[in-house]
Amino acid sequence: MWPKRARAGHGHGHGHGSGWARLKHAVTPHSHDAVESVDRALTASRKGMRALWISFGVLAVTAVGQAVLVAFTGSVALLGDTLHNFADALTAIPLAIAFLLARRAATRRFTYGLGRAEDLAGLIILLVIAASAAMAAWESVQRLVAPQRVEHIAWVAAAGLLGFAGNELVARYRIRIGREIGSAALVADGLHARADGFTSLAVLGSAAGAALGWWWADPVVGLLITGAILVVLWGSAKEVFARVLDAVDPGLVVRAEQELVATPGVRGVGDLRLRWVGHSLRAEVELEVDPRLSLAEAHRIAHEAEHRLWHALPRLGGALVHAHPSGPQEAHELVAHHH
């Protein structure tokens, strides 16, 4: 077996082509050592934390403003929207805890660190979304059974616009930062906020119905908001569960394979596995090389292949490259029956 090097730095000899290429590589800062991986993870977590607290503040102000208006308008549609905005604001808490846990170093018990806590936070967010949908549905059905008059219609409409503005601002910010740092949970939370914004606009329909004297309009809009929440729940669940089940974009696999095949000295690419640990990507790959190569030469090829992966894959946090001689190998029989 040719195990991947233990990265203490980037400065041991791997090929970079011509003398000019070597000089350019030497003066270009792009270290791939373990310290840099930790630094990038910390930077991503800090960005995520900042996005969480800023969006939490915006949504909290939005929800409190709507709650005040619910108190004297009596709109159940507005109540459902307010409950959902409060729930959306509270999702910042499990995500913040996950980002803090992700900063902790790997241990002998948690050898990959605690980055997967982010996936658990995503599951908690799904539960919060589901609970808000259930509450909105319950209140809407209750209002259909026992109709009540909606007061101060203009303020109901204003509250709907407030909810839309607050959620759209938060959605854009969370989605941008989530994609920037590779956080599926944060992106899902941003999409959740975006859908909340459009459900807030539905409150305008409740106000219009009340103005026309349609008593049923308010609870019906409340049920429509519930349906919109369920649509968000479905989309977010697909995103979160895909990450929990170690799904990756197939395009990343293709890109990694292309870089590995193009590495000088690589005769073939065997098993290639990618997985996300929080918002850091991990790679494991087996390469086939000339069986006549020395250990040092095979190691250099594996090192060059890993180097290419660092530049080809975004947010790569670690790569394990195993180079073995091409062709049938008796040594493989030692472990073949374990696969």
Helices and strands as residue ranges (DSSP letters): H 19-27, H 34-73, H 76-90, H 92-102, H 117-145, H 153-181, H 184-211, H 217-244, H 250-261, E 268-277, E 280-289, H 295-312, E 316-325, G 330-332, H 333-336
